Amino acid sequence: MASASLTLTPPTHLARWRVQLSTLLYRRSTLTLFLLLAPPLLWFGVIYLGSLLALLAQAFYTFDDFTMAVSPELTLDNFRAIADPSNPLFGANIDIVLRTLGMASAVTLASALLAFPIAYYMARYVHGRWKGVWYIAVMLPMWASYIVKAYSWTVILAKGGIVYWLIGALGLNGVLEAILALPVIGGSSLSTSNLGRFLVFTYIWLPFMILPTQAALERVPPSLLQASSDLGATPAQTFRTVLLPLAFPGVVAGSIFTFSLTLGDYIIPTLVGPSGYFIGNMVYTMQGSIGNIPMAAAFTVVPIVIITVYLALAKRLGAFDAL
Amino acid sequence: MRSDTASGMQPAAPLWLRGLAWGGLLFLHFPLVVVCLYAFNTEASAFSFPLQGFTLHWFEAALAREDVLQAIWLSLKVASGATLLALLLGGLAAAALYRRNFLGRDAITVMLSLPIALPGIVTGIALLSTFKLAEVDPNFWTILIGHATFCMVVVYNNVIARFRRMPYSLVEASMDLGADSLQTFRHVVLPQIATALLAGGVLAFALSFDEIIVTTFTAGHEKTLPIWLLNQLGRPRDVPITNVVAMLVMLLTMGPILLAWKLTQGTEAVAGSGK
């Protein structure tokens, strides 16, 4: 096969060298594989994986609270502060984890509920050119700069801003006050309440839920739905027993994004909502102003573990085939 | 795609569904419209609504600001560098992994998805603590290294999807007809994967240009455009400049996305699905 290439190339010195190399690469495909794979693997193995492992190792280092110095004496103290209820820091730390988890779950649930009708409409009722238009219309807000979108919400929710103006114009000030007076979701104003933060998170990650859900719905053959109704199912029954089970892996696939992205975010919690750290803020503060890299490293293990568990669950629910 | 007979028989969507879908779309675009509106607002230090008046003055003021121009320039440099590295490394990884099955292939595939699957703070702090161990002060290059790592994954995802649909018999035929590896690559493989590379590169560029979480860890005192914007949020007196830059950044990231979408249209690789 490769010898054929010898006949057509003029026998200059350079060309012969090239042909020999070419033949070698074709015959020794393992060598080719190695040459192709070496640069990206070196980069990933050394820079990325190396950094991750070094970080995990440092989670076992000791941080001296008085000298603010890190020493490589191995300890489990950093993990005890997160996982051992008898540790004095446990209460504050577990609050951070639960606060973040609660928000990630709420945002995921709300995104799924908001996304489904949009995705369903896109998959079943939009055709031809309009399909592309809707697709772009969802994708553009998804890719429009993250920080700009977050900023826009601080403008929208600000006192005297659009939302307050609208509520005033509709005469709903009383309703807003009643909502803000509620425990957990309330606060002194929209932009310092958990409600506001939840709204911003849901907005920012919503497109990540719409697109996989739409893709999964798109793959449901219309003939199945017709068969279901031919056999006497009501639309509600068809939805519950045929459409939803088939589309669910897509929803789970989308939830990986909404859940994981909320879990790791720490910019939005600093811009909107009440005080009180998220996991990301804790990591950032620990490594930054305090310089306690071991504790920051131990804290990064929390989202890694949570996401690993979540991905394992998602895999069982068939989410990876829907991606 | 759906058959035409099915769409022909399809009844119109119920009103409530249409309402929810269009309402959702409105919700998605509303903040983007707000950013554009406020960029032309005359008010200097608050966000009161209704808007106060129309002016183009802040555009002039923003573009005369040294710090704005520096942030734009830094972001462009980082995004270009990260994209070039990502194209090279991601392209190589895709070429190596699409056909051959070997021991450790799955492990490598999982590893390549990590920068996207794990939250940005993990990547950020991991890199930062390594830079500290190596006693490297955060600078342009540390930002670039962080960005190239996740940009590479985007390029890899785009290119491997295209590779999987390219029949390997094309390569065999080319070699049988006497082309060497380089010629085969240039005349057979490259035209097949060119648009996927370009789309991946464009997405990588947009992703890097907009990235903030990893960057806050690896940037030190350098200010990329998103970091500049984040810092601006604590400066109420600078509101008009922030508004203008916010709109420009938004429009700047949208262009490449539309381009990437056009490039991957009609192929299975969905632009943006790998963010």
Interface residues (C-beta under 8 A of the other chain):
Chain A: M1 A2 A4 S5 T7 L8 T9 R18 V19 L21 S22 L25 Y26 S29 L33 L36 L37 P39 P40 L41 W43 F44 I47 Y48 L49 G50 S51 L52 A54 L55 Q58 L114 A115 P117 I118 Y120 Y121 M122 R124 Y125 H127 G132 W134 Y135 I136 A137 V138 M139 L140 P141 M142 W143 A144 S145 Y146 I147 V148 K149 Y151 S152 W153 T154 V155 I156 A158 G160 G161 I162 Y164 W165 Y203 L206 P207 F208 I210 L211 P212 A215 P222 S223 I256 S260 L261 L263 G264 D265 Y266 I267 L271 I279 G280 V283 Y284 Q287 I293 A296 A297 T300 P303 I304 I307 L311 L323
Chain B: R2 S3 A6 S7 Q10 A12 A13 L17 R18 L20 A21 G24 L25 F27 L28 H29 F30 P31 L32 V34 V35 Y38 A46 F47 S48 F49 P50 L88 L89 G90 L92 A93 A95 A96 L97 R100 F102 I108 M111 L112 L114 P115 A117 L118 P119 G120 I121 V122 T123 I125 A126 L127 L128 S129 T130 K132 L133 I145 A148 T149 M152 Y156 E172 M175 D176 L177 G178 A179 D180 S181 L182 A206 D210 I212 I213 T216 F217 P226 L229 L230 L233 T242 A246 M247 V249 M250 T253 M254 I257 L258 W261 Q265 V270 A271 G272 S273 K275
